[in-house]
Amino acid sequence: MPVRISGQTKLWQRYDTQTRLRIWAGWLGGTIVTLICWNVISGSTRWEFVADASQQLGIFLQRMFPPDWSYAGQLWQPLWDTVNIATLGTLLAVVLAFPLSFLAARNTTPHPLIRYLALLIIVVSRSVNSLIWALIIVAITGPGTLAGIIAIGLRSIGFIGKLAYESIEETSREPVEAITATGASPLQVLSYSILPQVMPSFAGISVFRWDINIREATVLGLVGAGGIGLNLNSAVNLLRWDQAAMIFVAIFGLVLVSEWVSAKVRQAII
């Protein structure tokens, strides 16, 4: 800690003068940016609508409750489609992300240029939201569950690939050196020293991503990519808020089940 001398006494202080000035400058800059952002937001906000938001919320809830329980029988097939979209999309991403993660990891990539290309694919996948992917795929293949599967898969490649290649880079060097010392080939080193270390992590990442994809698949139908989102979009367009409430209940139940399944599977793996 810096020391300030006052007379014959040494006074300990947490920061020196330059550090304190930098801290205050940082706080001042943050405050200015916050005020500018607030000015921009408030300038584009219709405050007359915000003023009666509580009344609109009350009216909205009155229209939603009670949910239309008779509509529940029509939701089983869309729920099943949603599960299939999430599951098949995750499997597609796992198949593509598994080799991609080894190409992106520093300790397993065959060449730096290949690593940069693999990292570029991972970044592009993670940068585009699944809804945007779905919009693009629907324009190419038409509406339906196939578009949802591809959109979920393209979105999940970056998530699984990033966590997987980071796990590969964190593997212990001792098993690699031991296998290499026996004269094993690079493929044998990969199979017997790196794969056993990363497979539990890779499996856990895949299950975790499937759990996330269940949630994302529920809204892909809003852009025509299949699943229960189609029913939700139809209910909202027809102002059938009681049916929309029933769909929310069904989605909530599906998410609870997927969370339980994901926890049990990760517990069994790890």
C-alpha positions, 0 to 999 in steps of 0.5 A, spaced: 500 500 500 502 507 498 504 511 504 503 518 505 507 522 510 504 527 515 509 530 519 513 525 522 508 520 521 507 515 516 499 514 514 497 508 510 492 509 504 489 504 500 490 508 493 495 513 491 493 519 488 494 517 481 489 511 482 484 515 486 484 520 480 483 514 475 477 511 480 474 518 480 474 519 473 472 512 471 466 513 476 464 520 472 465 517 465 460 511 467 455 516 470 455 521 464 454 515 459 448 512 464 445 519 464 446 520 456 443 513 455 437 515 460 436 521 456 436 517 449 431 512 452 426 517 455 426 521 449 423 515 445 418 512 451 411 514 450 410 516 458 403 516 457 402 509 456 407 507 461 402 511 466 397 506 465 401 500 465 398 497 471 391 498 469 393 495 462 396 489 466 390 488 470 386 488 464 391 483 461 391 478 467 383 478 467 383 476 460 388 470 461 385 467 467 382 462 468 386 459 462 382 455 457 383 448 460 379 445 454 385 447 449 390 443 453 388 437 449 390 440 442 397 442 445 400 435 446 402 434 439 405 441 439 409 439 445 412 433 442 414 437 436 418 442 440 421 436 444 423 433 437 426 440 435 430 441 441 433 434 441 434 433 434 437 440 433 442 438 439 444 432 436 446 435 430 450 440 434 453 435 438 455 431 431 458 438 428 461 441 434 465 435 437 470 434 431 470 442 431 472 443 438 478 439 437 480 443 431 479 449 435 483 447 441 490 449 441 493 442 444 489 438 439 489 442 432 493 440 426 494 447 424 493 454 427 490 456 420 485 451 421 484 453 429 482 460 427 477 457 422 474 453 427 474 459 432 470 463 426 465 458 425 464 458 433 463 465 434 459 466 428 454 460 431 454 464 437 453 471 435 446 469 431 440 468 435 436 462 434 430 466 432 434 469 427 437 463 424 430 460 424 428 466 420 433 465 415 432 457 415 424 458 414 426 463 408 430 457 405 426 451 407 419 453 408 416 453 415 416 447 419 419 443 424 425 442 419 427 449 420 427 449 427 431 443 428 436 446 423 436 453 427 437 450 434 443 446 431 446 452 428 445 456 434 448 450 439 454 449 435 458 455 438 455 454 445 457 446 445 464 448 441 466 453 445 465 450 452 468 443 449 474 446 446 476 450 453 475 443 456 480 440 451 485 445 453 484 444 460 486 437 460 492 434 464 499 434 460 501 428 464 497 422 461 498 425 454 506 425 456 505 418 458 502 415 452 506 419 448 512 416 451 510 409 449 511 411 442 503 412 440 501 415 434 497 422 435 491 419 434 492 414 439 494 419 444 488 423 443 484 417 444 487 414 450 489 420 454 485 426 452 478 423 450 477 420 457 478 426 460 473 430 456 468 426 455 464 427 461 465 434 460 462 434 453 456 429 455 454 434 461 455 440 456 451 437 451 445 435 456 445 442 459 445 445 452 439 440 450 435 443 456 436 450 454 434 448 447 427 446 450 426 453 452 428 456 445 424 451 441 418 453 444 418 460 441 421 458 434 414 457 432 413 465 432 417 465 426 414 459 423 419 454 425 414 449 428 413 447 435 408 450 440 410 457 438 405 456 432 399 455 437 402 461 441 402 466 435 395 464 433 392 465 440 396 472 440 393 474 433 386 471 435 386 475 442 385 468 445 389 470 451 385 464 455 388 459 450 395 463 451 395 462 458 394 455 457 400 455 452 404 458 458 402 453 463 404 447 458 411 451 456 412 451 464 410 444 465 415 442 459 421 446 462 420 443 469 420 436 466 426 438 462 430 441 468 428 434 472 431 430 466 437 434 465 439 434 472 438 426 473 442 425 466 448 430 469 448 427 475 449 420 472 454 422 468 458 426 473 
